Amino acid sequence: MYQFSYSEVQTDSVADAKDRERQLLTRSIDLLATARDAGPNARETIEAILFMNRVWTSLISDLGSPDNELPKELRANLISIGLWLLREGEEVRQGRSDNFDGLIEVSQIIRDGLK
């Protein structure tokens, strides 16, 4: 018979969630790198920005939830970073910026902090 304590199951699900978030951010970073190489007017750029937008919109929504157990200040900082990524991504999508490196670097920092 399987017997797990609630804390073991909860820890596993938190670890699983962090792993999924890392995977999504890695995919976003890979798409942004491909878009950077293809150029700001390429189809790859639109796909990369739209994927990044979906990821960060979801993360921001989760961070803003009262059920989120991260410290309030950390949540606020991550929301601010996410909003910057969304704004900067829109600038890239509109052709007003080519700051792929900034989007990639910030995403890598956040991804690496999920360990």
N, C-alpha and C positions, 0 to 999 in steps of 0.2 A: 504494500500500500504506500502511496506517495503522501508524504507529510512535509509541507513547507510552511515556514512561518510567513506571516504577512510581510514582514520586513524583507525577507529574501525575495519574494515575488515582486515587491515594490522596487527593490534595488535592481533586479533584472530588467524590469520594464523601463526604468530610468536609463539604464545602460543601453538598452535596445533603442530607446528614443534618441539618445545622443548619437548612437551609431548611425541611425537613419538620417539625422540632421547632418552629420559629417559626410555621409554619402551624397546627400542632396547638394551640399555646398561644394563638394569635390566635382560633381557633375556640372554645376553652374560655372565653376572655375575653368573646367575643361572647355565648355562651350564658349566662354568669354575669350579664352586663349585662341581657339579656332577662329572666332569672329575677328579678333585683333589681326590675325594673319590674313584673313579674307578681305578686310577693309571695312570702313564705316558704312558703306552703302550696300553691303552684301546681305543676302538672305540669311546667312549664318549670324550676322549681327542682330537682326530682328529676332531670330529664334533664341539666341543667347539672352537677350534683354528680356524677352517675354518669360523665359524659364526663370531667370533671376527674380523677376517681378513676382511670379507665382510663389517661389520659395520664400521671399522676404515678406510678402503680404501675409502668408500663413504664419511665419515666425512672429511677425509683429502682432498679429491677432492673438497668438498664444501668449506672447509676453504681456499683452494688455489684459489678459484674463485674470480675474480675482483668484482663480484656482491655481495660478502659476506660483510655485513655491520658491522661485529665485528671490534673492533680496531685492527690495524695491528699487534701490539705486542702480543696481546692475541691470535690472529690467529696463529702467528708464534710459540708461546709456545704450543698451542694445537696440532699443526702439529708435533712438536718435541716429545710431549708425545705420540701421535699416532704412530709415527715411532718407538719409543722405544717399545710400545706394540706389534707392528708387528714383530720387531726383536726378542723380548723375547718370543713371541708366537711361532716363528719358532724354537727357541732353545728348547722349550718344546716339540714341535711336532717331532723334530729330536732326542729327548731323551737325549739331552745335558744339560738339565735343568729341574727342577721340581718346578719352581718358580710360581706355581699357585697363591699363596698368594699375590705375588707382582702384578700379572695381575689383580687379583680381587680387591685388595686395590686401585690401581690407577684408575681402572674403576669406583669403587664406589665414589671416590673423584670427578671425572669428572661428573658422573651422578648427584651427590648431588649438584654440582655447577650449574646445569641447572635450578634451581628453580627461 
